[in-house]
Amino acid sequence: MLNLIGMGIRGVHSLTLQEDEILKRSQKIYFEAYTSIAPENTINDLESRYSKPVKPLTRSEVENPEKIIKESLEETVSLIIVGDPLTATTHNQLRFEAEKYGVVVKCYENASIITAAFGYTGLFTYKMAPPISLPFPHEKFFPRSVYDKISKNIENRMHSLILLDLNPGRGMKVSEAVKYLLEMEKNFGNGLLTEFRELIAISDLGHMDEKIVSGSFGSMISYNGGRINCLIIPESPTEDEVRFLSTFCKRLPI
């Protein structure tokens, strides 16, 4: 059996009671360590709680899961995933491959940044467009698709959630993301993303040092955020949303 365990956004303490019981019974425990950045000491906390090794898996090991599948045919194996286990396509692909080989797969949902980000800011989830991933660009890769998706959301009067890329051990800074988005505007745009457009930055949500701030693109140019960040570009917020935002988000100085 293979259990896909969502750890939520608060680390070990946001595991559910049911997940806790499953992990106690698991013969092997793995930890998916690349689609998000877990709180410090997460592996040590898990090993201490369950009195067994917890092995972090690389991207290659998750995307080439032959070893996990073979073990799951003979033992109870659990893979812990930060956030919700079925938000990333990677985990559904693992689920698909495992079931194809006859493994019984059980999924245990938990909180995800995709829904939590909107809830914390006070923006309405029914006005949320599909999430957009902003990768680290490089000399030969500067994705226009990001700008096109934001442009379409603005046209449709929908809020844009932008998930900032992760390199091993480091998340994209808010200031970096703002720089990339303004550069996209310069290269591909039609005046939508100016220094005066409103922006919300969410950093380390669910952790002790979480930050939710609002301001203009210009005010975020020198704001780094935290270890793991995401952005929301609000579009045509309602009166209630404006009222909630002014209460729940700290305003950055211009």
C-alpha positions as CSV (number, residue, x, y, z in Angstrom):
1,M,0.0,0.0,0.0
2,L,1.1,3.6,-0.7
3,N,-0.2,6.4,1.3
4,L,0.1,10.0,0.0
5,I,0.0,12.1,3.2
6,G,-0.7,15.8,3.0
7,M,1.2,17.6,5.8
8,G,-0.6,21.0,5.3
9,I,1.2,24.3,5.6
10,R,2.1,24.3,9.3
11,G,4.6,21.4,9.5
12,V,4.3,18.3,11.6
13,H,1.7,19.9,13.8
14,S,-0.8,20.2,11.0
15,L,-0.9,16.4,10.3
16,T,-4.4,15.1,11.0
17,L,-5.2,12.5,13.6
18,Q,-5.9,10.0,10.9
19,E,-2.6,10.7,9.2
20,D,-0.8,10.4,12.5
21,E,-2.2,6.9,13.0
22,I,-1.3,5.8,9.4
23,L,2.3,7.0,9.8
24,K,2.6,5.1,13.1
25,R,1.6,1.9,11.2
26,S,3.8,2.6,8.2
27,Q,6.8,0.4,7.6
28,K,8.6,3.0,5.5
29,I,8.2,6.8,5.5
30,Y,9.4,9.1,2.7
31,F,9.3,12.9,2.6
32,E,8.9,14.7,-0.7
33,A,11.4,17.5,-0.4
34,Y,11.3,19.6,-3.6
35,T,7.9,20.9,-4.5
36,S,7.9,23.1,-1.4
37,I,10.2,24.1,1.5
38,A,9.3,22.6,4.8
39,P,9.8,24.2,8.2
40,E,13.3,23.7,9.6
41,N,13.9,20.4,11.5
42,T,10.8,18.8,9.9
43,I,12.7,15.5,9.2
44,N,14.1,15.3,12.7
45,D,10.6,16.1,14.2
46,L,9.1,13.3,12.1
47,E,11.8,10.7,13.0
48,S,11.5,11.6,16.7
49,R,7.7,11.3,16.6
50,Y,7.5,8.0,14.7
51,S,10.7,6.4,15.9
52,K,11.8,5.3,12.4
53,P,13.9,6.8,9.6
54,V,12.2,9.4,7.3
55,K,14.0,9.6,4.0
56,P,13.8,12.8,1.9
57,L,13.2,12.1,-1.8
58,T,14.6,14.1,-4.7
59,R,12.6,15.1,-7.7
60,S,14.2,12.3,-9.8
61,E,13.2,9.7,-7.2
62,V,9.6,10.9,-7.2
63,E,9.4,11.2,-11.0
64,N,11.1,7.7,-11.4
65,P,9.2,5.8,-8.7
66,E,10.1,2.2,-9.5
67,K,11.7,1.7,-6.1
68,I,8.7,3.2,-4.2
69,I,6.2,1.1,-6.2
70,K,8.1,-2.1,-5.7
71,E,8.2,-1.5,-1.9
72,S,4.5,-0.5,-1.8
73,L,3.6,-3.9,-3.3
74,E,5.1,-5.6,-0.3
75,E,4.9,-3.1,2.6
76,T,2.9,-0.1,3.8
77,V,4.7,2.9,2.5
78,S,3.8,6.6,3.2
79,L,5.0,9.6,1.3
80,I,4.6,12.9,3.2
81,I,4.0,16.0,1.0
82,V,4.0,19.6,2.2
83,G,0.5,21.1,1.6
84,D,-2.0,18.9,-0.2
85,P,-0.9,15.7,-1.8
86,L,-2.8,16.1,-5.1
87,T,-2.2,19.7,-6.0
88,A,1.0,19.0,-8.0
89,T,0.8,17.0,-11.1
90,T,3.9,15.1,-10.0
91,H,2.0,13.3,-7.2
92,N,-1.0,12.3,-9.4
93,Q,1.5,10.9,-11.9
94,L,3.0,8.8,-9.1
95,R,-0.5,7.7,-8.0
96,F,-1.2,6.7,-11.6
97,E,2.0,4.7,-12.0
98,A,1.5,2.9,-8.7
99,E,-2.1,1.9,-9.4
100,K,-1.1,0.8,-12.9
101,Y,1.2,-1.8,-11.2
102,G,-1.5,-2.9,-8.8
103,V,-0.5,-0.9,-5.7
104,V,-3.4,0.2,-3.5
105,V,-3.0,4.0,-3.1
106,K,-4.8,6.1,-0.4
107,C,-4.7,9.9,-0.5
108,Y,-5.1,12.1,2.6
109,E,-5.8,15.7,1.8
110,N,-4.7,18.7,3.8
111,A,-4.5,22.5,3.6
112,S,-2.9,24.0,0.4
113,I,-1.3,27.4,-0.2
114,I,-3.7,27.6,-3.3
115,T,-6.8,28.0,-1.1
116,A,-5.2,29.3,2.1
117,A,-3.6,32.3,0.4
118,F,-7.0,33.6,-0.7
119,G,-8.7,32.8,2.7
120,Y,-6.0,34.7,4.6
121,T,-6.2,37.8,2.5
122,G,-9.9,38.0,2.5
123,L,-10.3,37.7,-1.3
124,F,-13.1,35.6,-2.5
125,T,-12.0,32.2,-3.9
126,Y,-14.7,32.2,-6.5
127,K,-12.9,35.1,-8.2
128,M,-9.6,33.1,-8.3
129,A,-8.2,32.2,-11.7
130,P,-6.1,29.1,-12.2
131,P,-2.8,29.4,-10.4
132,I,0.2,30.6,-12.4
133,S,3.8,29.4,-11.8
134,L,6.6,31.9,-12.2
135,P,9.9,30.0,-12.9
136,F,13.3,31.4,-12.5
137,P,14.2,32.8,-15.9
138,H,17.5,32.4,-17.5
139,E,19.3,33.6,-20.6
140,K,17.4,31.3,-23.0
141,F,14.1,31.1,-21.1
142,F,11.9,34.0,-20.3
143,P,8.3,32.7,-20.4
144,R,5.8,35.0,-22.1
145,S,3.0,32.5,-21.1
146,V,3.1,34.0,-17.5
147,Y,2.3,37.5,-18.8
148,D,-0.4,36.2,-21.2
149,K,-2.2,34.3,-18.4
150,I,-2.1,37.3,-16.1
151,S,-3.4,39.5,-18.9
152,K,-6.3,37.1,-19.6
153,N,-7.2,37.1,-15.8
154,I,-7.3,40.8,-15.7
155,E,-9.5,40.9,-18.8
156,N,-11.8,38.4,-17.1
157,R,-11.8,40.4,-13.9
158,M,-10.2,37.5,-12.0
159,H,-7.5,37.5,-9.3
160,S,-4.2,36.0,-10.3
161,L,-2.3,33.7,-7.8
162,I,1.3,33.5,-8.8
163,L,3.4,30.7,-7.2
164,L,7.1,31.6,-7.1
165,D,9.6,29.1,-8.2
166,L,11.9,27.1,-5.9
167,N,15.5,26.1,-6.4
168,P,16.9,23.5,-4.0
169,G,16.7,25.1,-0.6
170,R,15.7,28.6,-1.8
171,G,12.5,30.2,-2.9
172,M,12.3,33.1,-5.3
173,K,12.2,36.5,-3.5
174,V,9.3,38.8,-3.9
175,S,11.6,41.5,-5.2
176,E,12.9,39.1,-7.8
177,A,9.4,38.2,-9.0
178,V,8.4,41.8,-9.3
179,K,11.5,42.5,-11.3
180,Y,10.7,39.6,-13.7
181,L,7.1,40.6,-14.1
182,L,8.0,44.3,-14.8
183,E,10.5,43.0,-17.4
184,M,7.8,40.9,-19.0
185,E,5.6,44.0,-19.2
186,K,8.5,45.8,-20.9
187,N,9.1,43.0,-23.4
188,F,5.6,41.7,-24.1
189,G,3.1,44.0,-22.5
190,N,0.5,46.5,-23.2
191,G,0.6,48.6,-20.0
192,L,-1.1,46.2,-17.5
193,L,1.7,45.7,-15.0
194,T,2.8,49.2,-14.0
195,E,4.6,50.2,-10.8
196,F,1.3,51.5,-9.5
197,R,-0.7,48.3,-9.9
198,E,-1.8,46.7,-6.6
199,L,0.0,43.5,-5.4
200,I,-0.2,41.2,-2.4
201,A,2.8,39.2,-1.2
202,I,2.4,36.2,1.1
203,S,5.4,34.8,2.8
204,D,5.9,31.6,4.9
205,L,2.1,31.2,5.4
206,G,1.3,29.1,8.4
207,H,4.7,29.5,10.0
208,M,5.6,31.6,13.0
209,D,7.1,34.4,10.9
210,E,4.3,34.5,8.2
211,K,3.8,37.9,6.5
212,I,0.9,39.1,4.3
213,V,1.5,42.6,2.9
214,S,-0.1,44.7,0.2
215,G,1.2,47.6,-1.8
216,S,2.1,48.6,-5.3
217,F,4.5,46.9,-7.7
218,G,6.8,49.8,-7.0
219,S,6.8,49.4,-3.3
220,M,7.6,45.7,-3.6
221,I,10.7,46.2,-5.7
222,S,12.9,46.2,-2.6
223,Y,10.8,43.8,-0.5
224,N,12.2,40.3,-0.2
225,G,9.5,38.5,1.7
226,G,10.4,35.1,3.3
227,R,11.7,31.7,2.6
228,I,8.7,30.7,0.4
229,N,6.6,33.3,-1.3
230,C,3.6,33.7,-3.5
231,L,1.9,36.8,-5.0
232,I,-1.7,37.8,-5.8
233,I,-2.6,40.4,-8.3
234,P,-6.1,41.4,-7.3
235,E,-8.5,42.6,-10.1
236,S,-11.7,44.5,-9.5
237,P,-12.1,43.6,-5.9
238,T,-15.6,44.0,-4.4
239,E,-16.3,46.5,-1.5
240,D,-16.2,43.6,1.0
241,E,-12.8,42.4,-0.5
242,V,-11.4,45.9,-0.2
243,R,-12.5,46.1,3.4
244,F,-11.0,42.7,4.3
245,L,-7.7,43.4,2.5
246,S,-7.3,46.7,4.4
247,T,-7.7,44.8,7.7
248,F,-5.9,41.5,7.0
249,C,-2.9,42.8,5.0
250,K,-0.2,45.1,6.3
251,R,0.3,48.0,3.9
252,L,3.8,48.6,2.7
253,P,4.9,52.2,2.5
254,I,5.2,53.7,-0.9
